[in-house]
Amino acid sequence: MKKYLDTVEKSELNLYIEHEDGQYKCTLCQKVFSISRRCRYHLKFKHKIGAKFTCDLCKKMFYYEYDLELHKR
């Protein structure tokens, strides 16, 4: 099951990546990476793509429920 979720997550993130000549570009901010994994990380934590947890008070989004709980304290 975990492997399936990773595949779905990668598919969602790949919608925001352009690949050309060994470079990976974020289509949201045009930042360029030499490694696809770093571009996916950037999308997750900079742009919150795939973030599933939202603060009810300020609408800030979080990728992990634990981070949301810390934010609420």
Steps between C-alpha positions, in 0.01 A plus 500: 500500500781745586659448158168583330467823701854601407416446132183708523689775682776503237242517222335802659833677551618418148216714363700803616842393367647563155793277406749601233871434446545336842342798679176501698308827515220593736222638282366709789811712564744396222767383748730240337639183660748242376331215692128420468471401867610849606242657272225281649616592851489868401143463372388324816648735754523835319175492303318247724396281205334194648455660842199337659473682832371857532480720808138597570604841632753633247461259203874420497559158345718220632628182348510313832232491768771527764610838360142625511470395864823684584371808318176500703683503837 
